[in-house]
Amino acid sequence: MNLEIIIFVIGVIYGYLKPGKQSKAELFKKSIILGIILGIVFGLVLGVISMFLGSFAGSFVMATGTFIGILLSVILLALFFIAGVAFGDFIESRTK
């Protein structure tokens, strides 16, 4: 839970310090692309490592699970960041 709070606070700071309204859809698209890239990289790395340590079927399951887990984690953290950006934009519009 601490990581989510830190990501939210970083989003608030980003939204407040960056002038103007930020495109939340653009931030979400970038986070999905980042999640897919990280999921593929970590999935392949863990899949290759487990293939040397065990069977091919186990490595496929580990790679797929890693990809899905990292993708969902990045999307969840992106939602916290975008909520923080929206709150930071709101604070910026009220104070400036």
C-alpha positions, 0 to 999 in steps of 0.5 A: 500500500505504501507504493501506491501512496508514493505513486499518488503523491508523485502524480499530485506533484507532477500534475501541480508542477506541470503547467496546464491540463495533462492528457489522462488518456495519453498517460494511460496509453503510455503506461499500457505500452510500458506495462507490455514492454516490461511484461515481455522482458521480465516474462522472457527472462524468467521463462529462459531461466526456468527453462534451464532449471526445469521443464519447458511447460513450467517455463511457459507458465512462469513467463505467462504469469509474469507477463500478466502480473507485471502488466496488471501491476503497471496498469494499477499503478498508472491509475493511481498516478493518473488520479494523482495528476487529476488531483494536482491539476485541480489544486493547480487550477484553484491556486493559480 
